[in-house]
Amino acid sequence: MMLKPSRFPLKVQEKLSILRIRSELDDGSSTISYKIREAETQKIRYMVICGKREAESNKISIRKHRGRELGLLTVEKFAKVIREAE
């Protein structure tokens, strides 16, 4: 089932919460480039990008601090990556 892109981030945040992973949703009107820059300056360890492409594949795009991209992952696989990094 494909969700509308605007609802997809809410579902992702809900799944992360269920998996006991703290997250914060930025659904403001700023550009994605600006949001990534802001997250980098705040030293956010992982950024989850939930756009149209991600909603269509029912996966999330992960970007690690300092620009390293981890690619498209399921929420469950992302949770596993976080737990292994602890």
C-alpha positions in Angstrom: 0.0 0.0 0.0 1.4 3.3 -1.1 0.7 6.3 1.2 0.6 9.9 0.1 4.1 11.4 0.6 2.7 13.8 3.1 1.4 11.0 5.3 4.4 8.7 4.8 6.8 10.6 7.2 4.2 10.4 10.0 3.9 6.6 9.5 7.7 6.3 9.6 7.9 8.4 12.8 5.2 6.2 14.4 7.2 3.0 13.5 10.4 4.5 14.9 8.5 5.3 18.1 7.2 1.8 18.4 10.8 0.5 17.9 11.9 2.9 20.7 13.9 5.1 18.5 13.6 8.8 19.3 12.9 11.0 16.2 11.9 14.5 15.3 9.8 15.3 12.2 10.6 18.5 10.2 7.7 19.0 7.9 8.3 22.7 7.4 8.5 24.4 4.0 12.3 24.8 3.9 14.2 23.1 1.1 15.7 19.6 1.7 19.2 21.2 1.2 18.5 23.7 3.9 17.2 20.9 6.3 20.3 18.8 5.6 22.6 21.7 6.3 20.8 22.5 9.5 21.0 18.9 10.7 24.7 18.9 9.9 25.4 22.0 11.9 23.4 20.5 14.8 25.5 17.3 14.5 22.4 15.1 14.0 23.7 11.5 13.7 21.2 10.2 11.2 18.8 12.0 8.9 15.8 10.1 7.5 14.5 11.4 4.2 10.9 10.6 3.3 10.0 11.9 -0.1 7.9 10.6 -3.0 10.5 8.0 -4.1 10.7 6.7 -0.6 6.9 6.5 -0.2 6.6 4.6 -3.5 9.2 2.0 -2.3 7.9 2.0 1.3 11.5 2.5 2.4 13.4 5.5 3.9 16.6 7.1 2.6 19.2 7.4 5.3 22.0 10.0 5.5 24.6 9.8 8.2 26.3 12.9 9.7 29.1 14.2 7.5 27.3 13.2 4.3 27.6 9.5 4.2 24.5 8.0 2.6 23.3 4.6 3.7 20.8 4.2 0.9 17.2 3.0 1.0 16.3 0.9 4.0 13.2 -0.4 5.7 12.4 1.2 9.0 13.2 -2.1 10.7 16.6 -2.4 9.0 17.4 1.2 10.0 16.6 0.4 13.6 19.0 -2.6 13.4 21.7 -0.3 12.0 21.2 2.1 14.9 21.3 -0.6 17.5 24.5 -2.1 16.1 26.2 1.3 16.1 25.5 1.8 19.9 
